[in-house]
Amino acid sequence: MSSSGIQQKGVLANRVAVVTGATDGIGFAIARRLAQDGAHVVVSSRKQQNVDRAVAVLQGEGLSVTGTVCHVGKAEDRERLVATVQEHCGGADFLVCNAAVNPLVGSTLGADVGVWDKDWVSRTRAEILTPTVRVPCRIGQPEDCAGIVSFLCSPDASYITGENIVVAGFSPRL
């Protein structure tokens, strides 16, 4: 699915971003933010129905997106992703791999977080972290990562190299 005729405005206008693992959680939030900031975004995920859903939601918000299935662990899927980007966009300015911002989800070692009960993890995380959180006194959301990724893709970050930026919201005392 692709969109056309959308006038791009914003700090990332006329740029193309490819976001893998982009149909849920942090990857979806990053795809949304990059598109809101003007980039044409190519979203990808392992399942067609997830890609279709993400593209429909983002296009419904008036954002410029294209989607394709891609399991980044499979060479043929990566090649198809590159071909899609070339066909629809002529090339990519940014590649944002969900593994880069969330190694548990995007691990090429085959870690499957699907075995975790997400509600239990969220409750446990809240019970453990809430007493130690200094600011902003809440558990992080996927959108909290999206802003820094968009910033790093923008010209405003052109002088930043080789940095580790932790999006954690707090630093617990040990």
Backbone as CSV, one residue per row, in Angstrom:
resi,resn,N_x,N_y,N_z,CA_x,CA_y,CA_z,C_x,C_y,C_z
1,MET,0.842,-1.171,0.000,0.000,0.000,0.000,0.888,1.234,0.000
2,SER,0.492,2.235,-0.714,1.254,3.473,-0.713,0.303,4.646,-0.757
3,SER,0.819,5.786,-0.434,0.029,7.003,-0.489,0.628,7.918,-1.539
4,SER,-0.209,8.794,-2.056,0.302,9.742,-3.040,-0.433,11.057,-2.882
5,GLY,0.177,12.095,-3.382,-0.459,13.390,-3.366,-0.418,14.096,-2.023
6,ILE,0.303,13.569,-1.071,0.389,14.201,0.233,1.547,15.179,0.213
7,GLN,1.250,16.434,0.518,2.279,17.480,0.538,3.097,17.324,1.802
8,GLN,4.389,17.112,1.655,5.253,16.924,2.813,5.743,18.261,3.343
9,LYS,5.613,18.436,4.666,6.108,19.616,5.355,6.767,19.146,6.632
10,GLY,7.674,19.927,7.130,8.316,19.588,8.390,9.809,19.428,8.228
11,VAL,10.468,19.202,9.355,11.929,19.140,9.389,12.476,17.979,8.550
12,LEU,11.663,16.952,8.311,12.116,15.807,7.516,11.451,15.749,6.138
13,ALA,10.895,16.871,5.680,10.239,16.913,4.372,11.199,16.466,3.278
14,ASN,10.651,15.757,2.314,11.396,15.262,1.157,12.470,14.257,1.541
15,ARG,12.333,13.632,2.690,13.224,12.567,3.121,12.432,11.263,3.135
16,VAL,13.131,10.142,3.041,12.508,8.823,3.090,13.119,8.056,4.250
17,ALA,12.257,7.499,5.091,12.707,6.691,6.223,12.134,5.289,6.094
18,VAL,12.970,4.291,6.321,12.534,2.901,6.355,12.599,2.456,7.807
19,VAL,11.463,1.979,8.322,11.404,1.550,9.716,10.998,0.086,9.750
20,THR,11.899,-0.761,10.239,11.565,-2.181,10.376,10.915,-2.400,11.736
21,GLY,10.109,-3.446,11.830,9.392,-3.699,13.076,8.469,-2.538,13.406
22,ALA,7.798,-1.998,12.377,7.114,-0.718,12.500,5.607,-0.816,12.666
23,THR,5.078,-1.967,13.029,3.622,-2.082,13.088,3.071,-2.098,14.505
24,ASP,3.943,-1.959,15.495,3.484,-1.985,16.881,4.549,-1.343,17.766
25,GLY,4.159,-0.904,18.916,5.087,-0.444,19.931,6.007,0.671,19.490
26,ILE,7.291,0.546,19.840,8.282,1.583,19.567,8.443,1.817,18.066
27,GLY,8.505,0.755,17.286,8.667,0.908,15.837,7.527,1.696,15.211
28,PHE,6.290,1.408,15.623,5.129,2.131,15.103,5.175,3.595,15.524
29,ALA,5.517,3.844,16.787,5.611,5.226,17.277,6.672,6.009,16.505
30,ILE,7.787,5.364,16.204,8.849,6.018,15.437,8.371,6.309,14.011
31,ALA,7.726,5.330,13.382,7.212,5.535,12.024,6.236,6.706,12.003
32,ARG,5.322,6.741,12.963,4.353,7.832,13.040,5.061,9.185,13.188
33,ARG,6.014,9.269,14.111,6.687,10.539,14.377,7.492,11.021,13.172
34,LEU,8.212,10.101,12.513,8.979,10.495,11.335,8.054,11.018,10.241
35,ALA,6.912,10.362,10.063,5.939,10.816,9.067,5.323,12.155,9.483
36,GLN,5.018,12.330,10.765,4.486,13.610,11.239,5.486,14.737,11.007
37,ASP,6.766,14.409,11.077,7.808,15.411,10.869,8.169,15.584,9.396
38,GLY,7.389,14.958,8.505,7.507,15.226,7.077,8.105,14.149,6.206
39,ALA,8.689,13.116,6.795,9.307,12.064,5.982,8.239,11.179,5.344
40,HIS,8.553,10.636,4.175,7.759,9.528,3.641,8.335,8.286,4.298
41,VAL,7.491,7.493,4.932,7.954,6.355,5.714,7.529,5.049,5.061
42,VAL,8.478,4.139,4.950,8.197,2.781,4.515,8.211,1.924,5.767
43,VAL,7.039,1.387,6.120,6.935,0.528,7.301,7.045,-0.921,6.875
44,SER,7.599,-1.733,7.761,7.688,-3.157,7.459,7.526,-3.963,8.732
45,SER,7.084,-5.181,8.531,6.901,-6.136,9.612,6.802,-7.522,8.989
46,ARG,6.751,-8.529,9.827,6.750,-9.906,9.334,5.425,-10.351,8.721
47,LYS,4.309,-9.741,9.135,2.991,-10.210,8.696,2.259,-9.144,7.901
48,GLN,1.702,-9.559,6.761,1.006,-8.636,5.865,-0.136,-7.919,6.560
49,GLN,-0.924,-8.632,7.365,-2.069,-7.977,8.009,-1.611,-6.879,8.969
50,ASN,-0.454,-7.053,9.606,0.074,-6.011,10.494,0.539,-4.797,9.689
51,VAL,1.182,-5.059,8.551,1.627,-3.975,7.674,0.414,-3.203,7.166
52,ASP,-0.598,-3.926,6.686,-1.801,-3.284,6.159,-2.481,-2.422,7.219
53,ARG,-2.570,-2.940,8.445,-3.204,-2.199,9.540,-2.424,-0.925,9.852
54,ALA,-1.108,-1.033,9.971,-0.275,0.130,10.295,-0.367,1.192,9.196
55,VAL,-0.285,0.765,7.941,-0.375,1.708,6.821,-1.735,2.394,6.822
56,ALA,-2.801,1.628,7.047,-4.150,2.212,7.064,-4.296,3.251,8.181
57,VAL,-3.780,2.947,9.361,-3.870,3.888,10.483,-3.105,5.162,10.166
58,LEU,-1.872,5.021,9.709,-1.042,6.195,9.437,-1.574,7.013,8.269
59,GLN,-2.033,6.345,7.205,-2.631,7.076,6.098,-3.916,7.761,6.532
60,GLY,-4.661,7.111,7.435,-5.876,7.715,7.981,-5.590,8.998,8.745
61,GLU,-4.379,9.147,9.217,-3.946,10.369,9.900,-3.368,11.392,8.915
62,GLY,-3.443,11.058,7.610,-2.944,11.973,6.586,-1.435,11.922,6.401
63,LEU,-0.810,10.830,6.855,0.641,10.710,6.769,1.057,9.955,5.518
64,SER,2.246,10.238,5.039,2.772,9.634,3.815,3.527,8.353,4.154
65,VAL,2.914,7.215,3.841,3.511,5.921,4.175,3.314,4.908,3.059
66,THR,4.203,3.944,3.035,4.143,2.766,2.188,4.489,1.600,3.099
67,GLY,4.011,0.425,2.785,4.341,-0.715,3.628,4.656,-1.953,2.833
68,THR,5.474,-2.807,3.427,5.805,-4.090,2.816,6.178,-5.083,3.906
69,VAL,5.980,-6.348,3.610,6.372,-7.400,4.539,7.880,-7.560,4.488
70,CYS,8.502,-7.674,5.657,9.940,-7.918,5.704,10.310,-8.548,7.037
71,HIS,10.844,-9.738,6.974,11.477,-10.375,8.122,12.961,-10.096,7.944
72,VAL,13.524,-9.205,8.771,14.895,-8.757,8.541,15.925,-9.873,8.675
73,GLY,15.525,-11.015,9.203,16.434,-12.143,9.300,16.520,-12.947,8.015
74,LYS,15.696,-12.595,7.013,15.683,-13.318,5.744,16.195,-12.419,4.629
75,ALA,17.243,-12.891,3.944,17.883,-12.099,2.887,16.891,-11.704,1.799
76,GLU,16.022,-12.636,1.381,15.082,-12.327,0.298,14.086,-11.248,0.722
77,ASP,13.702,-11.229,1.992,12.801,-10.183,2.480,13.507,-8.825,2.518
78,ARG,14.768,-8.820,2.941,15.526,-7.563,2.944,15.676,-7.026,1.523
79,GLU,15.920,-7.914,0.572,16.049,-7.497,-0.825,14.735,-6.916,-1.338
80,ARG,13.608,-7.544,-0.961,12.295,-7.033,-1.367,12.045,-5.657,-0.746
81,LEU,12.457,-5.476,0.508,12.300,-4.183,1.169,13.076,-3.101,0.419
82,VAL,14.310,-3.396,0.064,15.129,-2.432,-0.685,14.488,-2.135,-2.034
83,ALA,13.986,-3.167,-2.704,13.334,-2.974,-4.003,12.089,-2.104,-3.865
84,THR,11.326,-2.313,-2.815,10.127,-1.498,-2.570,10.501,-0.043,-2.353
85,VAL,11.536,0.186,-1.555,11.990,1.555,-1.290,12.463,2.217,-2.583
86,GLN,13.205,1.478,-3.393,13.685,2.019,-4.665,12.519,2.335,-5.597
87,GLU,11.563,1.415,-5.683,10.425,1.566,-6.591,9.537,2.753,-6.208
88,HIS,9.199,2.851,-4.949,8.247,3.869,-4.509,8.890,5.204,-4.163
89,CYS,10.166,5.171,-3.777,10.775,6.386,-3.235,12.078,6.775,-3.908
90,GLY,12.658,5.895,-4.686,13.921,6.185,-5.338,15.141,5.986,-4.454
91,GLY,14.940,5.683,-3.197,16.041,5.465,-2.253,15.605,5.850,-0.857
92,ALA,16.483,5.644,0.111,16.163,5.940,1.505,17.199,6.886,2.089
93,ASP,16.724,7.800,2.921,17.616,8.693,3.648,17.978,8.109,5.009
94,PHE,17.041,7.371,5.624,17.244,6.814,6.953,16.757,5.384,6.996
95,LEU,17.454,4.544,7.746,16.986,3.200,8.055,16.946,3.105,9.571
96,VAL,15.756,2.923,10.100,15.591,2.790,11.541,15.152,1.361,11.818
97,CYS,16.064,0.597,12.366,15.775,-0.801,12.695,15.317,-0.857,14.139
98,ASN,14.184,-1.476,14.374,13.665,-1.563,15.731,14.669,-2.213,16.664
99,ALA,15.532,-3.073,16.151,16.549,-3.707,16.989,17.498,-2.681,17.579
100,ALA,17.681,-1.579,16.883,18.602,-0.555,17.371,18.065,0.154,18.598
101,VAL,16.753,0.261,18.703,16.171,0.952,19.848,15.557,0.010,20.868
102,ASN,15.357,-1.238,20.488,14.759,-2.198,21.404,15.321,-3.583,21.116
103,PRO,16.520,-3.879,21.625,17.188,-5.124,21.263,16.415,-6.378,21.631
104,LEU,15.571,-6.349,22.643,14.800,-7.541,22.993,13.798,-7.888,21.908
105,VAL,13.188,-6.866,21.305,12.183,-7.106,20.283,12.825,-7.469,18.958
106,GLY,13.919,-6.807,18.608,14.490,-6.982,17.283,15.697,-7.872,17.233
107,SER,15.941,-8.628,18.279,17.161,-9.403,18.356,17.301,-10.389,17.203
108,THR,18.459,-10.376,16.574,18.724,-11.344,15.515,19.134,-12.687,16.115
109,LEU,19.228,-12.745,17.437,19.556,-14.006,18.088,18.326,-14.875,18.276
110,GLY,17.185,-14.364,17.865,15.969,-15.167,17.914,15.206,-15.057,19.212
111,ALA,15.513,-14.083,20.040,14.748,-13.916,21.275,13.314,-13.587,20.909
112,ASP,12.377,-14.244,21.552,10.971,-14.039,21.246,10.287,-13.508,22.490
113,VAL,10.021,-12.205,22.515,9.372,-11.638,23.682,7.901,-11.985,23.712
114,GLY,7.393,-12.620,22.675,6.002,-13.052,22.671,5.697,-14.051,23.772
115,VAL,6.714,-14.664,24.352,6.466,-15.621,25.429,6.186,-14.922,26.748
116,TRP,6.474,-13.634,26.828,6.213,-12.885,28.048,4.776,-12.399,28.060
117,ASP,4.158,-12.424,29.206,2.837,-11.852,29.389,3.034,-10.346,29.525
118,LYS,2.647,-9.592,28.479,2.920,-8.153,28.464,2.272,-7.429,29.635
119,ASP,1.071,-7.867,30.043,0.416,-7.222,31.185,1.222,-7.440,32.453
120,TRP,1.739,-8.661,32.640,2.546,-8.953,33.823,3.821,-8.116,33.809
121,VAL,4.464,-8.036,32.655,5.687,-7.246,32.555,5.401,-5.791,32.881
122,SER,4.316,-5.237,32.342,3.981,-3.837,32.603,3.681,-3.607,34.071
123,ARG,2.899,-4.490,34.686,2.584,-4.336,36.112,3.837,-4.455,36.958
124,THR,4.652,-5.457,36.660,5.865,-5.673,37.442,6.813,-4.503,37.296
125,ARG,6.983,-4.032,36.064,7.850,-2.890,35.813,7.354,-1.680,36.602
126,ALA,6.052,-1.459,36.590,5.494,-0.316,37.314,5.702,-0.463,38.816
127,GLU,5.493,-1.664,39.347,5.654,-1.884,40.783,7.099,-1.696,41.224
128,ILE,8.037,-2.115,40.390,9.451,-2.026,40.751,9.993,-0.613,40.529
129,LEU,9.636,-0.014,39.394,10.261,1.239,39.008,9.596,2.481,39.575
130,THR,8.292,2.449,39.767,7.596,3.658,40.192,8.190,4.280,41.455
131,PRO,8.552,3.501,42.486,9.137,4.139,43.672,10.504,4.780,43.422
132,THR,11.230,4.364,42.362,12.567,4.911,42.123,12.590,5.989,41.047
133,VAL,11.470,6.169,40.361,11.433,7.133,39.273,11.462,8.549,39.844
134,ARG,12.406,9.362,39.371,12.520,10.745,39.831,11.619,11.656,38.997
135,VAL,11.776,11.612,37.703,10.940,12.347,36.767,10.805,11.485,35.538
136,PRO,9.761,11.479,34.867,8.524,12.218,35.065,7.488,11.456,35.870
137,CYS,7.876,10.496,36.704,6.954,9.748,37.553,5.925,8.952,36.756
138,ARG,6.381,8.303,35.725,5.522,7.431,34.930,6.384,6.437,34.186
139,ILE,5.782,5.382,33.756,6.470,4.382,32.957,6.524,4.888,31.526
140,GLY,7.650,4.690,30.866,7.827,5.172,29.501,6.864,4.552,28.510
141,GLN,6.580,5.303,27.470,5.710,4.873,26.388,6.521,4.830,25.094
142,PRO,6.055,4.088,24.088,6.790,4.028,22.822,7.081,5.399,22.215
143,GLU,6.160,6.325,22.378,6.338,7.658,21.819,7.525,8.395,22.438
144,ASP,7.932,7.993,23.641,9.073,8.627,24.297,10.372,8.390,23.523
145,CYS,10.446,7.300,22.793,11.622,7.007,21.972,11.540,7.688,20.606
146,ALA,10.328,7.924,20.135,10.133,8.436,18.776,10.729,9.824,18.574
147,GLY,10.615,10.677,19.559,11.123,12.040,19.416,12.623,12.099,19.217
148,ILE,13.352,11.315,19.990,14.814,11.336,19.864,15.250,10.751,18.525
149,VAL,14.538,9.735,18.041,14.882,9.166,16.735,14.649,10.201,15.642
150,SER,13.516,10.900,15.705,13.248,11.935,14.708,14.302,13.035,14.771
151,PHE,14.660,13.451,15.978,15.703,14.460,16.135,17.010,14.004,15.504
152,LEU,17.415,12.756,15.775,18.674,12.256,15.241,18.654,12.129,13.718
153,CYS,17.470,11.999,13.131,17.336,11.954,11.670,17.291,13.348,11.053
154,SER,17.137,14.359,11.877,16.959,15.720,11.377,18.300,16.442,11.208
155,PRO,18.271,17.531,10.461,19.481,18.348,10.319,19.961,18.927,11.655
156,ASP,19.061,19.056,12.620,19.450,19.587,13.935,20.488,18.721,14.631
157,ALA,20.581,17.460,14.251,21.523,16.542,14.884,22.767,16.324,14.026
158,SER,22.999,17.205,13.071,24.082,16.989,12.114,25.477,16.983,12.741
159,TYR,25.626,17.539,13.927,26.941,17.584,14.560,27.084,16.532,15.658
160,ILE,26.108,15.662,15.770,26.151,14.604,16.781,26.691,13.333,16.141
161,THR,27.770,12.799,16.717,28.321,11.535,16.247,28.749,10.708,17.443
162,GLY,28.622,9.415,17.330,29.157,8.495,18.319,28.656,8.676,19.732
163,GLU,27.396,8.990,19.897,26.843,9.204,21.238,25.924,8.057,21.634
164,ASN,25.863,7.808,22.910,24.868,6.905,23.479,23.835,7.777,24.161
165,ILE,22.617,7.713,23.681,21.542,8.509,24.259,20.565,7.540,24.900
166,VAL,20.404,7.652,26.190,19.530,6.748,26.937,18.179,7.425,27.122
167,VAL,17.135,6.771,26.633,15.780,7.259,26.832,15.192,6.399,27.939
168,ALA,15.417,6.832,29.181,15.006,6.013,30.321,14.087,6.761,31.282
169,GLY,14.068,8.080,31.240,13.187,8.838,32.102,13.651,8.969,33.529
170,PHE,14.662,8.217,33.916,15.134,8.275,35.290,16.461,7.557,35.388
171,SER,17.072,7.692,36.532,18.307,6.959,36.839,18.186,6.462,38.270
172,PRO,17.951,5.164,38.444,17.712,4.670,39.809,18.965,4.735,40.664
173,ARG,18.766,4.964,41.958,19.878,4.912,42.907,20.119,3.458,43.258
174,LEU,21.340,3.047,43.224,21.662,1.654,43.568,22.438,1.602,44.854
